[in-house]
Amino acid sequence: MQGKDLLPMLRGEVDTVRDFAIAGYFGMSWSIITEDHTYIHWLLKNCSQRDYANANSPGKEIMKNEAMWSCTAGAKQEVPDSDELYDRRSDPFQLSNIIADNKDLAADLLQKIKLYIGELKTL
């Protein structure tokens, strides 16, 4: 079983047990969330929910029935043209994609995702 012992945090011995969290949509994206930033790496660009629902992938029947992919009210139900980077401190609602001005940070966060996913596959 993979995981981290949360007991030290529950006891108040440490403030955190990880430097980041990984999230994503199955077969569509991977995200890394740090204290300061959220980076979203889209696996397939220029696609919509309809394209994914028609794809030959496990779970496509579930995706056809999903009304929304986002927990954000009013969010678009489409895959963006590029990856996304948000400053969580100054933009907590993740409305302003800052990737164009922070390409090095985005590349570093993408590398962290790749390393983390690679480690999961080796266990």
MARVEX-588572 format. One record per residue: residue in three letters; x, y, z of N, C-alpha, C, O in turn. Coordinates in steps of 0.2 Angstrom, whole numbers, padded with zeros to 4 digits, always signed. Layout:
<sekols>
ALAXYZXYZXYZXYZ
...
</sekols>
This chain:
<sekols>
MET+0004-0006+0000+0000+0000+0000+0004+0006+0000+0009+0007+0004
GLN+0003+0011-0004+0006+0017-0005+0003+0022+0000-0003+0022+0001
GLY+0007+0027+0003+0004+0032+0007+0009+0035+0011+0015+0033+0012
LYS+0007+0040+0015+0011+0043+0020+0008+0042+0027+0002+0042+0027
ASP+0012+0042+0032+0009+0041+0039+0007+0048+0041+0011+0053+0041
LEU+0000+0049+0042-0002+0056+0044-0002+0057+0052-0004+0062+0054
LEU+0000+0052+0056+0000+0052+0063+0004+0058+0066+0002+0062+0070
PRO+0010+0059+0063+0014+0065+0065+0011+0072+0064+0011+0076+0069
MET+0007+0072+0059+0003+0078+0058-0003+0079+0063-0004+0084+0065
LEU-0006+0073+0064-0012+0073+0069-0009+0075+0076-0013+0078+0080
ARG-0003+0073+0077-0001+0074+0084+0002+0081+0085+0004+0083+0090
GLY+0002+0085+0079+0005+0092+0079+0013+0092+0079+0016+0097+0080
GLU+0016+0086+0077+0023+0086+0077+0026+0089+0071+0032+0091+0070
VAL+0022+0089+0065+0024+0092+0059+0018+0096+0056+0012+0094+0058
ASP+0019+0101+0052+0014+0105+0049+0011+0101+0042+0005+0102+0041
THR+0015+0098+0039+0013+0095+0033+0017+0088+0032+0022+0086+0035
VAL+0014+0084+0028+0017+0077+0026+0019+0077+0019+0023+0072+0017
ARG+0017+0082+0015+0019+0082+0008+0020+0089+0006+0018+0094+0009
ASP+0024+0090+0001+0026+0097-0002+0020+0099-0007+0020+0105-0009
PHE+0017+0094-0010+0012+0095-0015+0007+0089-0015+0008+0084-0012
ALA+0001+0091-0019-0004+0085-0020-0004+0084-0028-0003+0089-0032
ILE-0006+0078-0030-0007+0077-0037-0014+0075-0038-0018+0072-0034
ALA-0017+0078-0043-0024+0077-0045-0025+0076-0052-0020+0077-0056
GLY-0031+0075-0055-0032+0074-0062-0038+0071-0064-0042+0069-0060
TYR-0040+0071-0070-0045+0068-0073-0043+0062-0077-0038+0063-0081
PHE-0045+0056-0076-0043+0050-0079-0042+0050-0086-0047+0052-0090
GLY-0036+0049-0089-0035+0049-0096-0035+0056-0099-0034+0057-0105
MET-0036+0062-0095-0036+0068-0098-0031+0073-0096-0028+0077-0099
SER-0030+0073-0089-0025+0078-0086-0022+0076-0080-0025+0071-0076
TRP-0016+0079-0078-0013+0078-0072-0012+0085-0069-0010+0090-0073
SER-0013+0086-0063-0012+0092-0059-0007+0092-0053-0007+0086-0050
ILE-0003+0097-0052+0001+0097-0046-0001+0103-0042-0002+0109-0045
ILE-0003+0103-0036-0005+0108-0032+0000+0109-0026+0001+0105-0022
THR+0003+0115-0026+0008+0116-0021+0005+0122-0017-0001+0124-0018
GLU+0008+0124-0012+0006+0129-0007+0005+0136-0012+0000+0140-0010
ASP+0009+0137-0016+0009+0143-0020+0005+0143-0027+0003+0148-0029
HIS+0006+0137-0030+0003+0136-0037-0001+0130-0039+0000+0125-0035
THR-0005+0130-0044-0008+0125-0047-0006+0124-0054-0006+0129-0058
TYR-0003+0119-0056-0001+0118-0063-0006+0112-0066-0006+0106-0063
ILE-0009+0113-0072-0013+0108-0075-0010+0106-0081-0009+0110-0086
HIS-0008+0100-0082-0005+0097-0089-0011+0093-0092-0013+0088-0090
TRP-0013+0096-0098-0018+0092-0102-0015+0087-0106-0010+0089-0110
LEU-0017+0081-0106-0014+0076-0110-0016+0076-0117-0012+0075-0122
LEU-0022+0078-0119-0024+0079-0126-0027+0086-0126-0032+0088-0123
LYS-0024+0090-0131-0027+0097-0132-0032+0097-0137-0033+0093-0141
ASN-0036+0103-0137-0041+0104-0142-0046+0099-0143-0048+0097-0148
CYS-0048+0096-0137-0053+0091-0137-0059+0094-0132-0058+0098-0128
SER-0065+0091-0133-0070+0093-0129-0073+0087-0125-0070+0081-0126
GLN-0077+0088-0120-0080+0082-0117-0083+0077-0121-0082+0071-0120
ARG-0086+0079-0127-0089+0075-0132-0084+0071-0135-0085+0065-0136
ASP-0078+0074-0137-0072+0070-0140-0070+0064-0135-0069+0059-0137
TYR-0070+0066-0128-0067+0061-0124-0073+0055-0123-0071+0049-0122
ALA-0079+0057-0123-0084+0052-0122-0085+0048-0128-0087+0042-0127
ASN-0083+0050-0134-0083+0046-0140-0076+0042-0141-0076+0037-0145
ALA-0071+0043-0137-0065+0040-0137-0065+0033-0135-0070+0031-0131
ASN-0061+0028-0137-0061+0021-0135-0056+0021-0129-0051+0019-0129
SER-0060+0023-0123-0056+0022-0117-0060+0019-0111-0066+0020-0112
PRO-0057+0016-0106-0061+0013-0101-0065+0019-0097-0062+0025-0096
GLY-0071+0018-0096-0075+0023-0092-0078+0028-0097-0081+0033-0094
LYS-0078+0027-0103-0081+0032-0108-0089+0032-0106-0092+0038-0107
GLU-0092+0027-0104-0099+0027-0103-0100+0032-0097-0105+0035-0097
ILE-0096+0032-0092-0097+0036-0086-0096+0044-0089-0100+0048-0087
MET-0091+0045-0093-0090+0052-0095-0096+0054-0099-0097+0060-0099
LYS-0099+0050-0103-0105+0053-0107-0110+0055-0103-0114+0060-0105
ASN-0111+0053-0097-0116+0055-0092-0114+0060-0087-0119+0063-0084
GLU-0108+0062-0087-0106+0068-0083-0108+0074-0086-0107+0076-0091
ALA-0112+0078-0082-0114+0085-0084-0109+0090-0083-0109+0095-0087
MET-0104+0089-0079-0099+0094-0078-0092+0090-0076-0092+0085-0073
TRP-0087+0093-0078-0080+0091-0076-0077+0095-0070-0073+0093-0067
SER-0080+0100-0069-0077+0105-0064-0082+0106-0058-0088+0106-0058
CYS-0079+0108-0052-0082+0110-0046-0083+0117-0046-0086+0120-0042
THR-0081+0121-0051-0081+0128-0052-0088+0130-0056-0088+0128-0061
ALA-0092+0133-0052-0099+0135-0056-0097+0139-0062-0093+0144-0062
GLY-0100+0137-0067-0099+0141-0074-0093+0140-0077-0092+0143-0082
ALA-0089+0135-0075-0083+0133-0079-0085+0130-0086-0090+0127-0086
LYS-0080+0131-0090-0081+0128-0097-0080+0121-0097-0076+0118-0093
GLN-0084+0117-0101-0083+0110-0101-0079+0108-0107-0081+0105-0112
GLU-0073+0110-0108-0068+0109-0113-0061+0109-0111-0059+0112-0106
VAL-0057+0106-0115-0050+0105-0114-0047+0112-0116-0048+0113-0122
PRO-0043+0115-0112-0040+0121-0115-0034+0120-0120-0032+0114-0121
ASP-0033+0125-0124-0028+0124-0129-0021+0123-0126-0017+0120-0130
SER-0019+0125-0120-0013+0124-0117-0013+0122-0110-0019+0122-0107
ASP-0008+0120-0107-0008+0119-0100-0009+0125-0096-0009+0131-0099
GLU-0010+0124-0090-0012+0130-0086-0008+0131-0080-0006+0126-0077
LEU-0007+0137-0077-0003+0138-0071-0007+0144-0068-0008+0149-0071
TYR-0008+0143-0061-0011+0148-0057-0007+0149-0051-0004+0145-0048
ASP-0008+0156-0049-0005+0158-0043-0010+0157-0037-0015+0161-0037
ARG-0009+0153-0033-0015+0151-0028-0015+0157-0023-0021+0158-0020
ARG-0010+0160-0021-0010+0166-0016-0014+0172-0019-0018+0175-0015
SER-0012+0174-0025-0015+0180-0027-0022+0179-0032-0025+0183-0033
ASP-0023+0173-0034-0028+0171-0038-0032+0164-0035-0031+0159-0039
PRO-0035+0164-0029-0037+0158-0026-0043+0155-0030-0044+0149-0029
PHE-0046+0158-0035-0051+0155-0039-0049+0153-0045-0053+0151-0050
GLN-0042+0154-0046-0039+0151-0053-0042+0154-0059-0044+0150-0063
LEU-0043+0160-0059-0046+0164-0065-0041+0166-0070-0043+0167-0076
SER-0035+0167-0068-0030+0170-0072-0024+0165-0074-0020+0164-0069
ASN-0024+0163-0080-0018+0158-0081-0012+0162-0083-0012+0166-0087
ILE-0007+0160-0079+0000+0164-0079+0005+0160-0082+0011+0162-0082
ILE+0004+0155-0086+0009+0151-0089+0013+0154-0094+0019+0153-0094
ALA+0010+0159-0098+0014+0162-0103+0020+0166-0100+0025+0167-0103
ASP+0019+0169-0094+0025+0173-0091+0029+0169-0086+0033+0171-0083
ASN+0027+0162-0085+0031+0158-0080+0033+0151-0083+0031+0146-0080
LYS+0035+0151-0089+0037+0145-0093+0042+0140-0089+0041+0134-0089
ASP+0047+0143-0086+0052+0139-0082+0048+0136-0076+0050+0130-0075
LEU+0044+0139-0072+0040+0137-0067+0036+0131-0069+0036+0126-0066
ALA+0032+0132-0074+0028+0127-0077+0032+0121-0079+0030+0115-0078
ALA+0038+0122-0082+0042+0116-0084+0044+0112-0078+0044+0106-0078
ASP+0046+0116-0073+0048+0112-0066+0042+0108-0063+0043+0103-0061
LEU+0036+0111-0063+0031+0108-0060+0029+0102-0065+0027+0097-0062
LEU+0029+0102-0071+0028+0097-0075+0033+0091-0074+0031+0085-0074
GLN+0039+0093-0073+0044+0088-0072+0043+0084-0065+0044+0078-0064
LYS+0040+0088-0060+0038+0085-0054+0033+0080-0054+0033+0075-0051
ILE+0028+0082-0059+0022+0077-0060+0025+0071-0063+0023+0065-0061
LYS+0029+0071-0068+0032+0066-0072+0036+0061-0067+0035+0055-0067
LEU+0040+0064-0063+0044+0060-0058+0040+0057-0053+0041+0051-0051
TYR+0034+0060-0050+0030+0057-0046+0026+0051-0049+0026+0046-0046
ILE+0023+0052-0055+0020+0047-0058+0024+0041-0060+0022+0035-0059
GLY+0031+0043-0062+0035+0037-0063+0037+0033-0057+0038+0027-0057
GLU+0037+0036-0051+0038+0033-0045+0033+0028-0043+0034+0023-0041
LEU+0027+0030-0044+0021+0026-0043+0021+0020-0047+0019+0015-0045
LYS+0023+0020-0053+0023+0015-0058+0028+0010-0056+0028+0004-0058
THR+0033+0012-0052+0039+0007-0050+0037+0003-0044+0041-0001-0042
LEU+0032+0005-0040+0031+0002-0034+0027-0004-0035+0025-0008-0030
</sekols>
